[in-house]
Amino acid sequence: MSESPKAQALMHLAQAVTRAENADAQAHIEAALGEIEELPWPEQIECPNCGRRGLVGQIAVHEC
C-alpha cells in the first residue's frame, strides 16, 4: 500500500532540508517539518474479510 500524504510530505521535506543551500530556506523547511509532524496520522481501518490494515480509500478498493 502507498504511504499516507503525511508520510510522503515528511519524506519530501526531510530530503529538501538536506539539499537546501540557503540557511533561510533550511529554516523554513525545518519549520514546515515541525508543523507536519504535529498533524494527526490518517485513520487506518482493517478489512473485515482479510484483516489487512490501511487507509480507508485503499482498503475500499484493495483485492483480498
Phi and psi in radians as a Rosetta constraint file:
Dihedral C 1 N 2 CA 2 C 2 CIRCULARHARMONIC -1.347 0.35
Dihedral N 2 CA 2 C 2 N 3 CIRCULARHARMONIC 2.831 0.35
Dihedral C 2 N 3 CA 3 C 3 CIRCULARHARMONIC -1.306 0.35
Dihedral N 3 CA 3 C 3 N 4 CIRCULARHARMONIC 2.774 0.35
Dihedral C 3 N 4 CA 4 C 4 CIRCULARHARMONIC -1.243 0.35
Dihedral N 4 CA 4 C 4 N 5 CIRCULARHARMONIC 2.780 0.35
Dihedral C 4 N 5 CA 5 C 5 CIRCULARHARMONIC -0.991 0.35
Dihedral N 5 CA 5 C 5 N 6 CIRCULARHARMONIC -0.618 0.35
Dihedral C 5 N 6 CA 6 C 6 CIRCULARHARMONIC -1.130 0.35
Dihedral N 6 CA 6 C 6 N 7 CIRCULARHARMONIC -0.797 0.35
Dihedral C 6 N 7 CA 7 C 7 CIRCULARHARMONIC -1.105 0.35
Dihedral N 7 CA 7 C 7 N 8 CIRCULARHARMONIC -0.682 0.35
Dihedral C 7 N 8 CA 8 C 8 CIRCULARHARMONIC -1.139 0.35
Dihedral N 8 CA 8 C 8 N 9 CIRCULARHARMONIC -0.759 0.35
Dihedral C 8 N 9 CA 9 C 9 CIRCULARHARMONIC -1.105 0.35
Dihedral N 9 CA 9 C 9 N 10 CIRCULARHARMONIC -0.752 0.35
Dihedral C 9 N 10 CA 10 C 10 CIRCULARHARMONIC -1.064 0.35
Dihedral N 10 CA 10 C 10 N 11 CIRCULARHARMONIC -0.729 0.35
Dihedral C 10 N 11 CA 11 C 11 CIRCULARHARMONIC -1.102 0.35
Dihedral N 11 CA 11 C 11 N 12 CIRCULARHARMONIC -0.826 0.35
Dihedral C 11 N 12 CA 12 C 12 CIRCULARHARMONIC -1.146 0.35
Dihedral N 12 CA 12 C 12 N 13 CIRCULARHARMONIC -0.718 0.35
Dihedral C 12 N 13 CA 13 C 13 CIRCULARHARMONIC -1.203 0.35
Dihedral N 13 CA 13 C 13 N 14 CIRCULARHARMONIC -0.648 0.35
Dihedral C 13 N 14 CA 14 C 14 CIRCULARHARMONIC -1.092 0.35
Dihedral N 14 CA 14 C 14 N 15 CIRCULARHARMONIC -0.685 0.35
Dihedral C 14 N 15 CA 15 C 15 CIRCULARHARMONIC -1.206 0.35
Dihedral N 15 CA 15 C 15 N 16 CIRCULARHARMONIC -0.696 0.35
Dihedral C 15 N 16 CA 16 C 16 CIRCULARHARMONIC -1.132 0.35
Dihedral N 16 CA 16 C 16 N 17 CIRCULARHARMONIC -0.695 0.35
Dihedral C 16 N 17 CA 17 C 17 CIRCULARHARMONIC -1.138 0.35
Dihedral N 17 CA 17 C 17 N 18 CIRCULARHARMONIC -0.533 0.35
Dihedral C 17 N 18 CA 18 C 18 CIRCULARHARMONIC -1.352 0.35
Dihedral N 18 CA 18 C 18 N 19 CIRCULARHARMONIC -0.349 0.35
Dihedral C 18 N 19 CA 19 C 19 CIRCULARHARMONIC -1.738 0.35
Dihedral N 19 CA 19 C 19 N 20 CIRCULARHARMONIC -0.286 0.35
Dihedral C 19 N 20 CA 20 C 20 CIRCULARHARMONIC -1.213 0.35
Dihedral N 20 CA 20 C 20 N 21 CIRCULARHARMONIC 2.280 0.35
Dihedral C 20 N 21 CA 21 C 21 CIRCULARHARMONIC -1.646 0.35
Dihedral N 21 CA 21 C 21 N 22 CIRCULARHARMONIC -0.442 0.35
Dihedral C 21 N 22 CA 22 C 22 CIRCULARHARMONIC -1.501 0.35
Dihedral N 22 CA 22 C 22 N 23 CIRCULARHARMONIC 2.291 0.35
Dihedral C 22 N 23 CA 23 C 23 CIRCULARHARMONIC -1.090 0.35
Dihedral N 23 CA 23 C 23 N 24 CIRCULARHARMONIC -0.668 0.35
Dihedral C 23 N 24 CA 24 C 24 CIRCULARHARMONIC -1.136 0.35
Dihedral N 24 CA 24 C 24 N 25 CIRCULARHARMONIC -0.699 0.35
Dihedral C 24 N 25 CA 25 C 25 CIRCULARHARMONIC -1.113 0.35
Dihedral N 25 CA 25 C 25 N 26 CIRCULARHARMONIC -0.750 0.35
Dihedral C 25 N 26 CA 26 C 26 CIRCULARHARMONIC -1.051 0.35
Dihedral N 26 CA 26 C 26 N 27 CIRCULARHARMONIC -0.726 0.35
Dihedral C 26 N 27 CA 27 C 27 CIRCULARHARMONIC -1.113 0.35
Dihedral N 27 CA 27 C 27 N 28 CIRCULARHARMONIC -0.712 0.35
Dihedral C 27 N 28 CA 28 C 28 CIRCULARHARMONIC -1.157 0.35
Dihedral N 28 CA 28 C 28 N 29 CIRCULARHARMONIC -0.720 0.35
Dihedral C 28 N 29 CA 29 C 29 CIRCULARHARMONIC -1.149 0.35
Dihedral N 29 CA 29 C 29 N 30 CIRCULARHARMONIC -0.740 0.35
Dihedral C 29 N 30 CA 30 C 30 CIRCULARHARMONIC -1.106 0.35
Dihedral N 30 CA 30 C 30 N 31 CIRCULARHARMONIC -0.637 0.35
Dihedral C 30 N 31 CA 31 C 31 CIRCULARHARMONIC -1.147 0.35
Dihedral N 31 CA 31 C 31 N 32 CIRCULARHARMONIC -0.706 0.35
Dihedral C 31 N 32 CA 32 C 32 CIRCULARHARMONIC -1.112 0.35
Dihedral N 32 CA 32 C 32 N 33 CIRCULARHARMONIC -0.717 0.35
Dihedral C 32 N 33 CA 33 C 33 CIRCULARHARMONIC -1.015 0.35
Dihedral N 33 CA 33 C 33 N 34 CIRCULARHARMONIC -0.796 0.35
Dihedral C 33 N 34 CA 34 C 34 CIRCULARHARMONIC -1.076 0.35
Dihedral N 34 CA 34 C 34 N 35 CIRCULARHARMONIC -0.705 0.35
Dihedral C 34 N 35 CA 35 C 35 CIRCULARHARMONIC -1.159 0.35
Dihedral N 35 CA 35 C 35 N 36 CIRCULARHARMONIC -0.758 0.35
Dihedral C 35 N 36 CA 36 C 36 CIRCULARHARMONIC -1.195 0.35
Dihedral N 36 CA 36 C 36 N 37 CIRCULARHARMONIC -0.648 0.35
Dihedral C 36 N 37 CA 37 C 37 CIRCULARHARMONIC -1.061 0.35
Dihedral N 37 CA 37 C 37 N 38 CIRCULARHARMONIC -0.474 0.35
Dihedral C 37 N 38 CA 38 C 38 CIRCULARHARMONIC -1.414 0.35
Dihedral N 38 CA 38 C 38 N 39 CIRCULARHARMONIC -0.257 0.35
Dihedral C 38 N 39 CA 39 C 39 CIRCULARHARMONIC -1.217 0.35
Dihedral N 39 CA 39 C 39 N 40 CIRCULARHARMONIC 2.598 0.35
Dihedral C 39 N 40 CA 40 C 40 CIRCULARHARMONIC -1.237 0.35
Dihedral N 40 CA 40 C 40 N 41 CIRCULARHARMONIC 2.635 0.35
Dihedral C 40 N 41 CA 41 C 41 CIRCULARHARMONIC -1.293 0.35
Dihedral N 41 CA 41 C 41 N 42 CIRCULARHARMONIC 2.575 0.35
Dihedral C 41 N 42 CA 42 C 42 CIRCULARHARMONIC -1.147 0.35
Dihedral N 42 CA 42 C 42 N 43 CIRCULARHARMONIC 2.615 0.35
Dihedral C 42 N 43 CA 43 C 43 CIRCULARHARMONIC -1.164 0.35
Dihedral N 43 CA 43 C 43 N 44 CIRCULARHARMONIC 2.374 0.35
Dihedral C 43 N 44 CA 44 C 44 CIRCULARHARMONIC -1.959 0.35
Dihedral N 44 CA 44 C 44 N 45 CIRCULARHARMONIC 2.563 0.35
Dihedral C 44 N 45 CA 45 C 45 CIRCULARHARMONIC -2.157 0.35
Dihedral N 45 CA 45 C 45 N 46 CIRCULARHARMONIC 2.935 0.35
Dihedral C 45 N 46 CA 46 C 46 CIRCULARHARMONIC -1.932 0.35
Dihedral N 46 CA 46 C 46 N 47 CIRCULARHARMONIC 2.353 0.35
Dihedral C 46 N 47 CA 47 C 47 CIRCULARHARMONIC -1.155 0.35
Dihedral N 47 CA 47 C 47 N 48 CIRCULARHARMONIC 2.234 0.35
Dihedral C 47 N 48 CA 48 C 48 CIRCULARHARMONIC -1.211 0.35
Dihedral N 48 CA 48 C 48 N 49 CIRCULARHARMONIC -0.310 0.35
Dihedral C 48 N 49 CA 49 C 49 CIRCULARHARMONIC -1.548 0.35
Dihedral N 49 CA 49 C 49 N 50 CIRCULARHARMONIC -0.806 0.35
Dihedral C 49 N 50 CA 50 C 50 CIRCULARHARMONIC -2.046 0.35
Dihedral N 50 CA 50 C 50 N 51 CIRCULARHARMONIC -0.202 0.35
Dihedral C 50 N 51 CA 51 C 51 CIRCULARHARMONIC 1.514 0.35
Dihedral N 51 CA 51 C 51 N 52 CIRCULARHARMONIC -0.014 0.35
Dihedral C 51 N 52 CA 52 C 52 CIRCULARHARMONIC -1.142 0.35
Dihedral N 52 CA 52 C 52 N 53 CIRCULARHARMONIC 2.449 0.35
Dihedral C 52 N 53 CA 53 C 53 CIRCULARHARMONIC -1.862 0.35
Dihedral N 53 CA 53 C 53 N 54 CIRCULARHARMONIC 2.526 0.35
Dihedral C 53 N 54 CA 54 C 54 CIRCULARHARMONIC -3.129 0.35
Dihedral N 54 CA 54 C 54 N 55 CIRCULARHARMONIC -3.091 0.35
Dihedral C 54 N 55 CA 55 C 55 CIRCULARHARMONIC -1.159 0.35
Dihedral N 55 CA 55 C 55 N 56 CIRCULARHARMONIC 2.662 0.35
Dihedral C 55 N 56 CA 56 C 56 CIRCULARHARMONIC -0.922 0.35
Dihedral N 56 CA 56 C 56 N 57 CIRCULARHARMONIC -0.867 0.35
Dihedral C 56 N 57 CA 57 C 57 CIRCULARHARMONIC -1.132 0.35
Dihedral N 57 CA 57 C 57 N 58 CIRCULARHARMONIC -0.537 0.35
Dihedral C 57 N 58 CA 58 C 58 CIRCULARHARMONIC -1.316 0.35
Dihedral N 58 CA 58 C 58 N 59 CIRCULARHARMONIC -0.748 0.35
Dihedral C 58 N 59 CA 59 C 59 CIRCULARHARMONIC -1.166 0.35
Dihedral N 59 CA 59 C 59 N 60 CIRCULARHARMONIC -0.589 0.35
Dihedral C 59 N 60 CA 60 C 60 CIRCULARHARMONIC -1.089 0.35
Dihedral N 60 CA 60 C 60 N 61 CIRCULARHARMONIC -0.478 0.35
Dihedral C 60 N 61 CA 61 C 61 CIRCULARHARMONIC -2.020 0.35
Dihedral N 61 CA 61 C 61 N 62 CIRCULARHARMONIC 0.030 0.35
Dihedral C 61 N 62 CA 62 C 62 CIRCULARHARMONIC -1.331 0.35
Dihedral N 62 CA 62 C 62 N 63 CIRCULARHARMONIC 2.801 0.35
Dihedral C 62 N 63 CA 63 C 63 CIRCULARHARMONIC -1.810 0.35
Dihedral N 63 CA 63 C 63 N 64 CIRCULARHARMONIC 2.158 0.35
